[in-house]
């Protein structure tokens, strides 16, 4: 997957934060049909998860195999996880 900077900027500007509203939800950012959850768990610490909703992900964001590339950076360590 490779998109133009203009298109990436459009998706980034359209992203929205969804706060935790009750005990059944977690705070997340919705971007490009994907939901990125980041929350503190009382035992496990900082938790990160991504829920992809295939019907909501624009075709332009998908790789040839239909997946969406994911990269995670922690502190100054870039690409600690890429899939």
C-alpha positions in Angstrom: 0.0 0.0 0.0 1.2 3.4 -0.9 -0.9 6.5 -1.0 -0.2 10.2 -1.7 0.7 12.6 1.1 -2.5 14.5 0.3 -4.7 11.4 0.8 -2.8 10.5 4.0 -3.4 14.0 5.3 -7.2 13.7 4.5 -7.5 10.5 6.4 -5.4 11.9 9.3 -7.6 15.0 9.5 -10.8 12.9 9.4 -9.6 10.8 12.4 -11.7 11.1 15.5 -11.2 10.3 19.1 -13.9 8.2 20.8 -13.6 8.4 24.6 -14.6 5.6 27.1 -18.2 6.3 28.0 -18.9 3.3 30.3 -17.4 0.1 31.6 -17.9 -1.7 28.3 -15.9 0.6 26.0 -12.3 1.7 25.8 -10.9 4.9 24.4 -9.9 4.7 20.7 -9.1 6.6 17.6 -11.1 5.8 14.5 -9.1 6.3 11.3 -9.7 4.9 7.8 -12.2 2.3 9.0 -10.0 1.0 11.7 -10.3 1.5 15.4 -7.1 1.9 17.5 -7.7 1.3 21.2 -5.1 2.5 23.7 -5.9 2.1 27.4 -4.6 1.4 30.8 -5.4 -2.0 32.4 -5.1 -2.3 36.2 -2.9 -5.4 35.9 -1.5 -5.6 32.4 -0.5 -1.9 32.1 -0.7 -0.1 28.8 -2.7 -2.0 26.2 -2.9 -1.4 22.5 -5.3 -3.1 20.0 -6.5 -2.6 16.5 -9.9 -3.6 15.3 -10.3 -3.6 11.5 -13.8 -3.4 10.0 -13.3 -4.6 6.4 -16.5 -3.1 5.2 -15.3 0.3 6.4 -11.7 0.3 5.2 -11.3 2.1 1.8 -9.8 0.0 -0.9 -7.0 2.5 -1.4 -5.7 1.6 2.1 -5.4 -2.1 1.5 -2.4 -4.0 0.2 -2.6 -6.4 -2.7 -3.5 -9.2 -0.3 -6.3 -7.1 1.3 -4.6 -6.4 4.5 -3.7 -3.0 5.9 0.0 -2.5 6.8 0.7 -1.8 10.5 3.8 -0.3 12.1 4.4 0.3 15.8 7.2 2.5 17.1 8.1 2.7 20.8 10.1 5.6 22.1 13.1 6.1 19.8 13.0 2.5 18.5 11.4 2.6 15.1 9.6 -0.4 13.6 9.6 -2.5 16.7 6.7 -4.3 15.1 5.6 -4.3 11.5 3.0 -6.5 9.9 
